[in-house]
Amino acid sequence: MPKGIKEVLFSEEEIQARVHELGAEIAKEYEGCFPIFIGVLKGSFMFMADIVRSVGVDCEVDFMGISSYNNGTTTTGAVRITKDLSRDIEGRHVIIVEDILDSGITLAYLKKYLLNRDPASVKIVTLLDKPERRKSDIVADYVGFVCPNEFVVGYGLDYAEKYRNLPYVGLLKPEVYS
């Protein structure tokens, strides 16, 4: 285990089992609908790949870059789009794929932004949900795990661009980010 990790919160096996359960739930709802999954870069890339494979329905994928953190541990509150969609979503069923729903500021902004493009629907699937930190009135439609109010990394989540490649989600030691 890397030096900065305090403990494993969700193991690789637990994550994969939950991703398959989420995929089955989503597949039931979207069978025959050809949804478009929109991954929020960079953190969602591992979850996005696994959830799309687990869904097993015909779908499309795209990515957006959106940020409000600037390499810190708390949101700045100022949301900016760093990469927009390359596809038209008008009339489409959209599923936003996020690594973690924390303050909700970024995701609330993104959902509103996408709804302005007239999709048939917009739903959210997130690997982790930290409801204690919520500052915006937003909930995910599909949640992998409820997460404690601690700094987590791995499986795509980072601290200053480190730890994304871990196959599990771990708690970061406070001395690393304080």
Protein Blocks (a to p, Z undefined) as FASTA:
>chain_A
ZZklmbdfbdfklmmmmmmmmmmmmmmmmgoklpadddddfklmmmmmmmmmmnopacdd
ddddddfklopabdehiacdfbdcfbdfehiacddddfbdckommmmmmmmmmmmnopab
dcdddfbdcfklpcbdcddfbdfbdcddbddeeehiacehiaklpcbdcdddfklmZZ
